[in-house]
Amino acid sequence: MWRGSVVTWDGKIVPCCFDKDATHAMGDVNELSFKEVWLGNQYNTFRNRGVQKGRSSIEICQNCSEGTKVWG
């Protein structure tokens, strides 16, 4: 959610590859530039919700290991 995202075949921008159904689409490159979506209110709200409330508040983030130490 901070370093990358995924653009689906039809132009929807989603926060990660786990969002296979584009449930959390942040925007559409057919309507806005990638930069507008990346820096936009919807993406920032999603980021803040994930950081402030923790990963458990977002279904696709619940089992994510991004940014955590996986291997000792």
DSSP file (Angstrom, degrees, kcal/mol; ACC not computed):
  #  RESIDUE AA STRUCTURE BP1 BP2  ACC     N-H-->O    O-->H-N    N-H-->O    O-->H-N    TCO  KAPPA ALPHA  PHI   PSI    X-CA   Y-CA   Z-CA
    1    1 A M              0   0    0      0, 0.0    46,-0.1     0, 0.0    15,-0.1   0.000 360.0 360.0 360.0 -13.8    0.0    0.0    0.0
    2    2 A W        +     0   0    0     13,-0.1     3,-0.1    45,-0.0    45,-0.0   0.680 360.0  28.6-111.1 -26.3    3.0    2.3    0.3
    3    3 A R  S    S-     0   0    0      1,-0.2     2,-0.3     0, 0.0     0, 0.0   0.545 121.0  -2.4-117.3  -9.7    5.5    1.0   -2.4
    4    4 A G        -     0   0    0     11,-0.2     2,-0.3     2,-0.0    -1,-0.2  -0.988  48.8-167.6-168.9 171.8    3.4   -0.5   -5.1
    5    5 A S        -     0   0    0     -2,-0.3     2,-0.4    -3,-0.1    11,-0.1  -0.894  25.4-108.1-156.3-176.2    0.1   -1.4   -6.5
    6    6 A V  E     -A   14   0A   0      8,-2.8     8,-2.9    -2,-0.3     2,-0.6  -0.974  12.6-151.6-127.7 138.6   -1.5   -3.5   -9.2
    7    7 A V  E     -A   13   0A   0     -2,-0.4     6,-0.2     6,-0.2    21,-0.1  -0.958  24.1-139.6-107.9 121.3   -3.3   -2.3  -12.4
    8    8 A T    >   -     0   0    0      4,-2.9     3,-2.1    -2,-0.6    12,-0.0  -0.205  30.3 -95.3 -75.1 169.9   -5.9   -4.9  -13.5
    9    9 A W  T 3  S+     0   0    0      1,-0.3    -1,-0.1     2,-0.1    -2,-0.0   0.762 125.9  48.2 -57.2 -27.2   -6.5   -5.8  -17.1
   10   10 A D  T 3  S-     0   0    0      2,-0.1    -1,-0.3    20,-0.0    20,-0.2   0.297 125.3 -95.6-102.6  10.8   -9.4   -3.3  -17.3
   11   11 A G  S <  S+     0   0    0     -3,-2.1    18,-2.9     1,-0.3    19,-0.2   0.422  73.6 142.4  99.4  -1.1   -7.5   -0.4  -15.7
   12   12 A K  E     - B   0  28A   0     16,-0.2    -4,-2.9    17,-0.1     2,-0.6  -0.521  43.3-139.8 -75.2 140.8   -8.5   -0.6  -12.1
   13   13 A I  E     +AB   7  27A   0     14,-2.7    13,-3.7    -6,-0.2    14,-0.8  -0.902  24.5 179.7-103.9 120.3   -5.8    0.3   -9.6
   14   14 A V  E     -A    6   0A   0     -8,-2.9    -8,-2.8    -2,-0.6    11,-0.1  -0.864  35.9-118.6-119.8 154.5   -5.8   -2.0   -6.5
   15   15 A P  S    S-     0   0    0      0, 0.0     2,-0.3     0, 0.0   -11,-0.2   0.747  86.1  -6.6 -68.6 -24.5   -3.4   -1.8   -3.5
   16   16 A C  S >  S-     0   0    0    -11,-0.1     3,-1.4   -10,-0.1   -10,-0.1  -0.983  71.7 -96.4-162.5 171.7   -2.0   -5.3   -3.9
   17   17 A C  T 3  S+     0   0    0     -2,-0.3     3,-0.1     1,-0.3    -1,-0.0   0.631 110.6  72.2 -72.5 -13.4   -2.1   -8.6   -5.8
   18   18 A F  T 3  S+     0   0    0      1,-0.2     2,-1.6     2,-0.1    -1,-0.3   0.687  79.1  79.1 -73.4 -16.4   -4.3  -10.2   -3.1
   19   19 A D    X   +     0   0    0     -3,-1.4     3,-1.7     1,-0.2    -1,-0.2  -0.468  57.0 158.6 -88.7  64.7   -7.2   -8.1   -4.2
   20   20 A K  T 3  S+     0   0    0     -2,-1.6    -1,-0.2     1,-0.3    -2,-0.1   0.729  71.3  47.0 -64.5 -25.1   -7.9  -10.4   -7.2
   21   21 A D  T 3  S-     0   0    0     -3,-0.2    -1,-0.3     4,-0.0     4,-0.1   0.299 110.0-118.7 -99.1   8.7  -11.6   -9.2   -7.6
   22   22 A A    X   +     0   0    0     -3,-1.7     3,-1.0     2,-0.1    -2,-0.1   0.871  59.9 153.1  54.5  40.8  -10.7   -5.5   -7.3
   23   23 A T  T 3  S+     0   0    0      1,-0.3    -1,-0.1    -9,-0.0    -3,-0.1   0.828  73.7  41.2 -64.7 -33.2  -12.8   -5.2   -4.2
   24   24 A H  T 3  S+     0   0    0     -5,-0.1    -1,-0.3    36,-0.0     2,-0.1  -0.286  80.5 169.9-112.0  45.8  -10.7   -2.3   -3.0
   25   25 A A    <   -     0   0    0     -3,-1.0   -11,-0.2     1,-0.2     3,-0.1  -0.390  18.4-167.0 -61.1 129.2  -10.2   -0.4   -6.3
   26   26 A M        -     0   0    0    -13,-3.7     2,-0.3     1,-0.3    17,-0.2   0.600  61.6 -46.5 -93.4 -15.0   -8.6    2.9   -5.6
   27   27 A G  E     -B   13   0A   0    -14,-0.8   -14,-2.7    15,-0.1     2,-0.4  -0.977  56.5 -95.3 168.7-170.1   -9.3    4.3   -9.1
   28   28 A D  E >>  -B   12   0A   0     -2,-0.3     4,-2.5   -16,-0.3     3,-1.9  -0.989  10.8-147.0-142.3 124.9   -9.1    3.6  -12.8
   29   29 A V  T 34 S+     0   0    0    -18,-2.9   -17,-0.1    -2,-0.4     5,-0.1   0.607 100.1  67.2 -69.9  -9.2   -6.3    4.6  -15.2
   30   30 A N  T 34 S+     0   0    0    -19,-0.2    -1,-0.3   -20,-0.2     3,-0.1   0.630 115.1  27.2 -79.1 -13.8   -9.0    5.0  -17.9
   31   31 A E  T <4 S+     0   0    0     -3,-1.9     2,-0.3     1,-0.3    -2,-0.2   0.699 130.1  19.6-116.0 -33.5  -10.4    8.0  -16.0
   32   32 A L  S  < S-     0   0    0     -4,-2.5    -1,-0.3     2,-0.0     2,-0.1  -0.902  83.0 -96.6-135.4 161.5   -7.4    9.4  -14.0
   33   33 A S     >  -     0   0    0     -2,-0.3     4,-1.9     1,-0.1     5,-0.2  -0.425  36.8-114.0 -73.6 157.7   -3.6    9.2  -14.2
   34   34 A F  H  > S+     0   0    0      1,-0.2     4,-3.1     2,-0.2     5,-0.2   0.913 118.4  54.6 -57.2 -42.4   -1.9    6.7  -12.0
   35   35 A K  H  > S+     0   0    0      1,-0.2     4,-2.3     2,-0.2    -1,-0.2   0.894 105.2  52.5 -59.8 -41.9   -0.3    9.6  -10.1
   36   36 A E  H  4 S+     0   0    0      2,-0.2     4,-0.4     1,-0.2    -1,-0.2   0.898 114.4  42.5 -62.1 -40.4   -3.7   11.2   -9.4
   37   37 A V  H >< S+     0   0    0     -4,-1.9     3,-1.0     2,-0.2     6,-0.5   0.944 113.2  51.7 -70.1 -47.7   -4.9    7.9   -8.0
   38   38 A W  H 3< S+     0   0    0     -4,-3.1    -2,-0.2     1,-0.3    -1,-0.2   0.854 120.5  34.3 -58.0 -39.1   -1.7    7.1   -6.0
   39   39 A L  T 3< S+     0   0    0     -4,-2.3    -1,-0.3    -5,-0.2    -2,-0.2   0.393 100.0 115.0 -96.9   1.8   -1.8   10.5   -4.4
   40   40 A G  S <> S-     0   0    0     -3,-1.0     4,-2.2    -4,-0.4     5,-0.2  -0.128  78.5-106.8 -77.0 168.7   -5.6   10.8   -4.1
   41   41 A N  H  > S+     0   0    0      1,-0.2     4,-2.7     2,-0.2     5,-0.2   0.867 114.9  55.1 -60.8 -41.2   -7.9   10.9   -1.2
   42   42 A Q  H  > S+     0   0    0      1,-0.2     4,-2.0     2,-0.2    -1,-0.2   0.922 111.1  43.9 -63.9 -43.9   -9.2    7.4   -1.6
   43   43 A Y  H  > S+     0   0    0     -6,-0.5     4,-2.6   -17,-0.2    -1,-0.2   0.916 114.8  49.4 -67.2 -42.6   -5.8    5.8   -1.6
   44   44 A N  H  X S+     0   0    0     -4,-2.2     4,-2.7     2,-0.2    -2,-0.2   0.879 109.9  51.1 -65.7 -37.5   -4.6    7.9    1.4
   45   45 A T  H  X S+     0   0    0     -4,-2.7     4,-2.5     2,-0.2    -1,-0.2   0.922 110.8  49.3 -63.0 -43.6   -7.7    7.1    3.4
   46   46 A F  H  X S+     0   0    0     -4,-2.0     4,-2.1    -5,-0.2    -2,-0.2   0.923 112.4  47.9 -60.8 -45.7   -7.1    3.4    2.7
   47   47 A R  H  X S+     0   0    0     -4,-2.6     4,-2.3     1,-0.2     5,-0.2   0.937 113.1  47.3 -61.2 -47.5   -3.5    3.7    3.8
   48   48 A N  H  X S+     0   0    0     -4,-2.7     4,-3.2     1,-0.2     5,-0.4   0.885 110.0  52.8 -64.1 -38.6   -4.4    5.6    7.0
   49   49 A R  H  X S+     0   0    0     -4,-2.5     4,-1.9     1,-0.2     5,-0.3   0.906 111.2  47.5 -62.5 -41.0   -7.1    3.1    7.8
   50   50 A G  H  X S+     0   0    0     -4,-2.1     4,-0.7    -5,-0.2    -2,-0.2   0.872 118.2  40.3 -67.5 -37.9   -4.6    0.3    7.5
   51   51 A V  H  < S+     0   0    0     -4,-2.3    -2,-0.2    -5,-0.2    -3,-0.2   0.923 120.4  41.2 -77.8 -45.9   -2.0    2.0    9.6
   52   52 A Q  H  < S+     0   0    0     -4,-3.2    -3,-0.2    -5,-0.2    -2,-0.2   0.883 127.5  28.8 -73.7 -39.4   -4.2    3.5   12.3
   53   53 A K  H  < S-     0   0    0     -4,-1.9     3,-0.2    -5,-0.4    -1,-0.2   0.563 110.9-118.7 -99.7  -9.7   -6.5    0.5   12.8
   54   54 A G    ><  -     0   0    0     -4,-0.7     3,-1.6    -5,-0.3     4,-0.2  -0.050  35.0 -69.6  89.9 163.8   -4.1   -2.2   11.9
   55   55 A R  G >  S+     0   0    0      1,-0.3     3,-1.6     2,-0.2     6,-0.3   0.739 121.2  73.1 -64.5 -24.1   -4.3   -4.8    9.2
   56   56 A S  G 3  S+     0   0    0      1,-0.3    -1,-0.3    -3,-0.2    -2,-0.1   0.683  86.5  65.3 -67.5 -15.2   -7.1   -6.7   10.8
   57   57 A S  G <  S+     0   0    0     -3,-1.6     2,-0.5    -7,-0.2    -1,-0.3   0.598  97.8  59.2 -82.6  -9.9   -9.5   -3.9    9.8
   58   58 A I  S X> S-     0   0    0     -3,-1.6     3,-1.6    -4,-0.2     4,-0.8  -0.976  77.3-145.6-123.1 119.4   -9.0   -4.7    6.1
   59   59 A E  G >4 S+     0   0    0     -2,-0.5     3,-1.1     1,-0.3     4,-0.3   0.873  97.8  48.7 -53.0 -48.0   -9.9   -8.2    4.9
   60   60 A I  G 34 S+     0   0    0      1,-0.2    -1,-0.3     2,-0.1     3,-0.2   0.672 111.7  52.4 -70.4 -13.5   -7.2   -8.5    2.2
   61   61 A C  G X4 S+     0   0    0     -3,-1.6     3,-1.4    -6,-0.3    -1,-0.2   0.543  81.7  91.6 -95.5  -9.3   -4.6   -7.3    4.7
   62   62 A Q  T << S+     0   0    0     -3,-1.1    -1,-0.2    -4,-0.8    -2,-0.1   0.828  97.9  30.0 -60.7 -35.9   -5.3   -9.8    7.5
   63   63 A N  T 3  S+     0   0    0     -4,-0.3    -1,-0.3    -3,-0.2     2,-0.2   0.192  91.5 127.8-108.1  16.0   -2.9  -12.4    6.4
   64   64 A C    <   -     0   0    0     -3,-1.4    -9,-0.1     1,-0.1    -3,-0.1  -0.498  37.4-172.7 -77.3 139.2   -0.3  -10.1    4.8
   65   65 A S    >   +     0   0    0     -2,-0.2     3,-2.3     3,-0.1    -1,-0.1   0.289  37.2 136.7-110.8   7.5    3.3  -10.4    5.8
   66   66 A E  T 3  S+     0   0    0      1,-0.3     3,-0.1     3,-0.0    -2,-0.0  -0.333  77.6  10.5 -57.3 128.5    4.5   -7.3    3.9
   67   67 A G  T 3  S+     0   0    0      1,-0.3     2,-0.3    -2,-0.1    -1,-0.3   0.474 107.8 106.6  81.8   1.6    6.9   -5.3    6.0
   68   68 A T  S <  S-     0   0    0     -3,-2.3     2,-0.6     0, 0.0    -1,-0.3  -0.806  80.3-103.9-111.1 156.5    7.2   -8.0    8.7
   69   69 A K        +     0   0    0     -2,-0.3     3,-0.1     1,-0.2    -3,-0.0  -0.681  42.6 169.2 -79.4 117.3   10.1  -10.2    9.4
   70   70 A V        +     0   0    0     -2,-0.6     2,-0.4     1,-0.2    -1,-0.2   0.856  61.2  45.8 -97.2 -45.0    9.2  -13.7    8.0
   71   71 A W              0   0    0      1,-0.1    -1,-0.2     0, 0.0     0, 0.0  -0.861 360.0 360.0-107.3 136.3   12.5  -15.6    8.1
   72   72 A G              0   0    0     -2,-0.4    -1,-0.1    -3,-0.1    -3,-0.0   0.451 360.0 360.0 -68.2 360.0   14.7  -15.5   11.2
